[in-house]
């Protein structure tokens, strides 16, 4: 059976992230907020899809025996064989009805009913995303601290998350960043600065490719960023639904996804992917097509958990879309807890010798269970923090 040596690959990652020779980028996705340590009664900081759906349902369902429009919508979702515990299915179904409701009613809903339902659901989603980091020792702060060291090449951070956690960590540590907007009262998107890269190199590039809870749209369709969120309402986001692809082809999302494409096409670029399960097809296509066009670039997807799990005596793939993509691209690597797909070859992690502590930075390889835990964003933060200490130690010894 094919195996991969975790120490060899940890050393590669350590060396690459310690130097300033390659364009380096991070892709931060929905799984990352789950890694922030919180008190048991307050975890998670931001819920996953199942818990977010439960929150929206609890908030909007009727509090009496009489069904309201939300209850009736869920009944129709179930009748259509969709998942009532998945907010993406609910929003997709609702928006499908809205498209054909002009001038008529659909399944008992008028267009006004559907517009109101959509607004109420989206407002509840935003309400759950408007949170703060619990302290200044989070993986977000550790990533920001690693970014803060002097660099010849700026770090680019891409995120699908709508929250403001990355902004909070950067600002806590006084790290300058540029997200495409300029101005203060109603910051506007500066397309020229984005496309021509007219930004100081010590500024981190933060690209929110699905929008942000503090983005809004004017009547003339221009998108602006505000320091306020609750006061404005109606955040301009790519909400989870089947319309993701269509919405991503509009400004400013189009320009931001082009930035992801452009970054991967840079010579010898390395993109570290964390918290992403490859469920967004429009982003998968962007990543894969860019990797195809530039064989010298690489993306390493750090997967949370094992590659498979057992259910009813059957072994099931946990990340089928990611595995299919990595089978066909030798410059897309998957590192899960127990297995890896490297150079299109899938194999278990296996150490050839007893692992030395100095080779196991931040104890990212768990020797007790023989698993590489960098897919946990919290462990990745520890790894990056240890890299800064390791670099300082090397400088002190010279």
Secondary structure, DSSP 8 states (H G I E B T S, - for coil): --EE-HHHHHHHHHHHHHSSSS-EEEEE-TTSGGGS---TTT--SS--HHHHHHHHHHHHS-SSSS--HHHHHHHHHHHTT--TT-HHHHHHHHHHHHHT-TTS-BTTB-HHHHHHHHHHHHHHHHHHH----SSS-SHHHHHHHHHTS--SS--EEEE---SSHHHHHHHHTT--EE-SEE-SSSEEE-HHHHHTT-S-TTSEEEEETTB-TTEEE-TTS-EEE-S-STTT----B--SSTTHHHHHTSTTHHHHHHHHHHHHTSTT-EEEEES--S--HHHHHHHHHHHHH-TT-EEEEE-SS-SEEEETTEEEES-HHHHHHHHH-TTEEEE-SSEEEETTEEEEE--SS---GGGSGGG-EETTTTEE-TTSHHHHHHHHHHHHHHHHHHHHH-
